[in-house]
């Protein structure tokens, strides 16, 4: 996936959305030693950054599932604070009404589970971050 990122980013919409969707599904199957790189790659190419919001109904839930799967592979003894903050922002990104769909809440829930994995056992840091207005 990392080797194809330049080509994937140069494709026009709606093909870019479909190719990123497929590449994210592949990235989500990465082994534990590659999970940090794949998470970063996926975070830079979220379905909300495309110019095809009408495809969120198809792309958002699988993206959240893959991201949560990768975050489960992160070392549990380390708090990945920056990642946790980005995931919280993603979970609560403001969406246009037409971009909402039946799986919006399920995708949001998976992103919040990913936050829990990213923060390891440091739930007090997560609460402190939320108290400091990490939310958009």
QUISULKA-V715368 format. One record per residue. RES is the residue in three letters. PSI is psi in degrees with one decimal (* if undefined). Layout:
BEGIN
RES:PSI  RES:PSI
END
This chain:
BEGIN
UNK:-44.1  UNK:-32.7  UNK:-22.5  UNK:-1.5  UNK:-39.4  UNK:-44.7  UNK:-39.4  UNK:-36.0  UNK:-15.5  UNK:-9.6  UNK:147.6  UNK:155.3  UNK:150.6  UNK:0.1  UNK:-34.1  UNK:-44.6  UNK:-45.3  UNK:-42.5  UNK:-41.2  UNK:-38.8  UNK:-46.9  UNK:-41.8  UNK:-37.0  UNK:-38.4  UNK:-39.7  UNK:-43.2  UNK:-34.5  UNK:-11.9  UNK:7.2  UNK:150.0  UNK:165.4  UNK:-37.7  UNK:-15.3  UNK:-0.4  UNK:-38.0  UNK:-44.0  UNK:-41.5  UNK:-37.4  UNK:-46.9  UNK:-43.4  UNK:-46.5  UNK:-39.0  UNK:-32.0  UNK:-10.7  UNK:50.7  UNK:157.0  UNK:-19.6  UNK:-9.9  UNK:1.2  UNK:171.6  UNK:29.6  UNK:63.6  UNK:-20.0  UNK:-14.8  UNK:-2.8  UNK:-33.1  UNK:-28.9  UNK:-33.2  UNK:-26.2  UNK:-48.5  UNK:-48.2  UNK:-34.2  UNK:-48.1  UNK:-38.9  UNK:-44.0  UNK:-42.0  UNK:-41.8  UNK:-40.8  UNK:-44.1  UNK:-39.9  UNK:-28.0  UNK:-25.6  UNK:-9.3  UNK:147.8  UNK:127.3  UNK:-12.8  UNK:2.2  UNK:135.1  UNK:121.0  UNK:80.8  UNK:-48.9  UNK:-42.0  UNK:-44.3  UNK:-43.0  UNK:-42.4  UNK:-39.3  UNK:-39.2  UNK:-44.0  UNK:-40.8  UNK:-42.5  UNK:-32.4  UNK:22.4  UNK:139.3  UNK:129.4  UNK:144.2  UNK:151.1  UNK:-38.3  UNK:-14.7  UNK:-8.0  UNK:145.6  UNK:-179.8  UNK:-28.1  UNK:10.7  UNK:-47.2  UNK:-37.3  UNK:-42.0  UNK:-41.0  UNK:-41.9  UNK:-42.1  UNK:-37.8  UNK:-37.3  UNK:-32.9  UNK:-38.2  UNK:-37.2  UNK:-46.8  UNK:-43.2  UNK:-41.4  UNK:-32.9  UNK:-5.1  UNK:-132.4  UNK:8.5  UNK:61.0  UNK:-27.8  UNK:-33.9  UNK:-38.8  UNK:-47.2  UNK:-41.0  UNK:-41.2  UNK:-42.0  UNK:-37.4  UNK:-25.4  UNK:19.8  UNK:51.6  UNK:-28.1  UNK:144.5  UNK:*
END
